[in-house]
Amino acid sequence: MIFTRNRLIAIAILVVIIVSYVGYQFMANRTINELEKVEIKEYKGQQLSSIGDFRENSINGPQYINIASYKLEVTGLVDRNITYTYDDVINSHQLYEKVVTLNCVEGWDVTILWEGVLVNDLLKEAGINPKAKIVIFYAFDGYSTSFPLDYIVNNSIIMAYKMNGVILPPERGFPFQLVAESKWGYKWIKWITKIELSDNLSFKGYWESRGYSNDGNLDKPFTG
């Protein structure tokens, strides 16, 4: 069989794509296996789920953020805009631990030990404008969601950088995931890049603008 130059190029490209995909799957599985060896499985007598128990359902697949150039913005109705590096967030603030269950609208759940910083500590550093009513979170992949400011403050909501004692892997939201306790999983935004204080009570995030409940409370039947 005689192959033309264009056909050979097409075959070569196909081979590269296949090898790359197989390599990615191998590395992803190896990462999960390595994490399972070191993650905490029990905390104060409570059995924890594994990091590997999550199901991948993000809107654009796992995001891989270059931590050297990563920035977290706190902006909107604040006294001053602040831009944090990854190290600024975790090394300059009190860290907290919580065991919280994430309940997905797809019917599965995971109970994880989360460690991170209080969102309210970041907001207080920026200075909360009295007109602020909601907190909007934005992600690296274009995702967004929002919460009443009172919910963030009164429930000591944390932005996690560790789960079960392990730094968040990219698939789970590295560098930061919101631990939106008492909310459905679509409110647990991953890969956070910006936090905005706002008075726009009609704001709707990615799934909320597509019909999901804006409050996302677990005590209400899911409709979407």
C-alpha positions in Angstrom: 0.0 0.0 0.0 1.3 3.4 -0.9 0.8 6.3 1.5 0.7 9.9 0.4 2.6 12.5 2.4 -0.7 14.0 3.7 -2.0 10.5 4.8 1.3 9.8 6.6 1.0 13.1 8.4 -2.6 12.4 9.4 -1.7 9.0 10.7 1.2 10.5 12.7 -1.1 13.1 14.3 -3.6 10.3 15.2 -0.9 8.3 16.8 0.2 11.3 18.9 -3.4 12.0 20.0 -3.9 8.3 21.1 -0.6 8.2 22.9 -1.3 11.5 24.7 -4.7 10.3 25.8 -3.5 7.0 27.1 -0.6 8.8 28.9 -3.1 11.3 30.5 -5.3 8.5 31.8 -2.3 6.6 33.2 -1.1 9.7 35.0 -4.5 10.6 36.3 -5.0 7.0 37.7 -1.5 7.0 39.2 -2.2 10.3 40.9 -5.4 9.0 42.5 -3.6 5.8 43.6 -0.8 7.8 45.2 -3.2 10.1 47.0 -5.1 7.1 48.4 -1.9 5.8 50.0 -1.4 9.0 52.1 -4.8 10.5 52.6 -6.5 10.4 56.0 -9.3 7.8 56.1 -10.7 8.5 59.5 -10.9 11.6 61.7 -11.9 11.6 65.4 -13.6 8.3 65.0 -15.5 9.3 61.8 -15.0 7.3 58.7 -14.1 9.5 55.7 -14.7 9.0 52.0 -11.8 8.7 49.6 -10.6 11.4 47.2 -11.1 8.7 44.6 -14.8 8.5 45.4 -15.6 11.7 43.5 -17.1 11.6 40.1 -15.8 14.0 37.4 -18.7 16.3 36.3 -17.1 19.8 35.9 -18.3 21.9 32.9 -15.0 21.9 31.0 -13.1 19.0 32.6 -10.3 19.2 35.2 -8.3 22.5 35.2 -4.5 22.6 35.6 -3.5 25.9 37.1 0.1 27.2 37.1 0.5 28.1 40.8 3.5 30.3 40.0 1.3 32.8 38.2 -2.0 32.1 40.1 -3.8 35.1 41.7 -6.9 35.3 43.8 -8.8 38.6 43.5 -11.1 40.0 46.2 -13.0 42.8 44.7 -16.4 44.5 44.2 -18.0 46.4 47.2 -14.9 46.4 49.3 -12.7 49.2 50.7 -9.7 48.1 48.7 -9.2 45.4 46.1 -6.7 42.7 47.2 -4.9 40.2 45.0 -3.4 37.2 46.8 -0.9 34.6 45.7 -1.5 31.0 46.7 1.1 31.4 49.5 -0.5 34.6 50.7 -3.7 32.8 51.3 -2.5 29.7 53.2 0.5 31.1 55.0 -0.9 34.4 56.2 -4.3 33.3 57.6 -5.6 31.0 60.3 -6.3 27.5 59.0 -9.4 25.6 60.0 -10.6 21.9 59.6 -14.1 20.7 59.1 -15.6 17.3 58.2 -18.4 18.1 55.7 -20.4 16.0 53.3 -20.8 17.1 49.7 -24.1 15.9 48.2 -24.3 15.9 44.4 -27.6 16.3 42.6 -26.6 13.2 40.6 -27.3 11.1 43.7 -23.8 10.5 45.2 -22.1 12.0 48.2 -18.7 12.1 49.9 -17.7 12.9 53.5 -14.3 14.6 53.6 -12.0 16.3 56.1 -11.5 19.8 54.6 -8.8 22.3 55.6 -8.6 25.9 54.6 -9.2 29.5 55.4 -12.3 31.4 56.3 -13.7 33.3 53.4 -14.8 36.0 55.9 -11.2 36.6 56.9 -10.3 37.5 53.3 -13.4 39.7 53.0 -12.6 41.5 56.3 -9.1 42.3 55.0 -10.5 43.9 51.9 -13.1 45.8 54.0 -16.8 44.9 53.6 -18.9 47.8 52.2 -22.3 48.1 54.1 -24.1 47.9 50.7 -22.7 44.4 50.0 -25.4 41.7 50.2 -24.0 38.7 48.3 -20.7 37.0 47.6 -19.9 35.9 44.1 -17.3 33.3 43.3 -15.6 32.9 39.9 -13.5 29.9 38.7 -10.7 29.4 36.3 -12.9 27.5 33.9 -15.6 30.2 33.7 -17.9 28.7 36.4 -19.6 31.0 38.9 -22.0 30.9 41.8 -23.2 33.2 44.6 -24.3 33.2 48.2 -25.8 35.7 50.7 -23.1 37.4 52.6 -24.8 36.4 55.9 -24.5 32.7 54.9 -20.7 33.0 54.3 -20.2 34.9 57.6 -22.6 33.1 60.0 -21.6 29.6 58.9 -17.8 30.1 59.0 -17.5 28.9 55.4 -14.0 27.9 54.4 -12.2 27.8 51.1 -10.2 24.6 51.2 -6.8 23.8 49.9 -6.5 20.4 51.5 -8.8 17.3 51.6 -8.2 14.4 53.9 -4.8 15.9 54.7 -3.7 16.0 51.1 -3.2 19.1 48.9 -6.2 19.3 46.5 -5.3 17.5 43.3 -6.2 19.4 40.1 -9.2 17.2 39.5 -10.7 18.3 42.8 -10.2 22.0 42.4 -6.6 22.9 43.1 -5.7 25.5 44.4 -9.0 26.2 46.2 -12.5 24.7 46.5 -15.4 26.2 48.4 -16.8 24.0 51.2 -20.4 25.1 50.8 -21.9 23.1 53.6 -25.7 22.6 53.6 -25.7 23.3 49.9 -26.0 21.0 46.9 -22.7 20.1 45.1 -23.1 22.6 42.3 -22.5 25.4 44.8 -19.1 23.9 45.8 -17.2 25.9 43.2 -13.6 24.7 42.4 -10.5 26.4 40.9 -11.5 29.7 42.6 -9.9 32.8 41.0 -12.1 35.7 42.2 -14.4 36.6 45.1 -16.6 39.6 44.5 -18.8 41.4 47.0 -22.0 42.7 45.3 -25.4 44.2 45.9 -26.8 42.5 42.8 -29.4 40.2 44.4 -30.6 39.0 41.0 -27.1 37.5 40.0 -27.3 33.9 38.9 -24.3 31.7 38.4 -23.5 29.1 35.8 -26.1 26.4 36.7 -28.5 28.9 38.4 -28.8 30.8 35.1 -29.8 27.4 33.6 -32.7 26.7 36.0 -31.0 25.4 39.1 -32.1 26.9 42.5 -30.1 30.0 43.4 -29.9 29.1 47.1 -29.1 25.4 46.5 -30.2 24.4 50.0 -30.1 20.7 50.8 -33.3 20.9 52.8 -35.2 21.6 49.6 -35.9 19.1 46.9 -33.5 19.5 44.0 -35.1 21.1 40.9 -33.0 21.8 37.8 
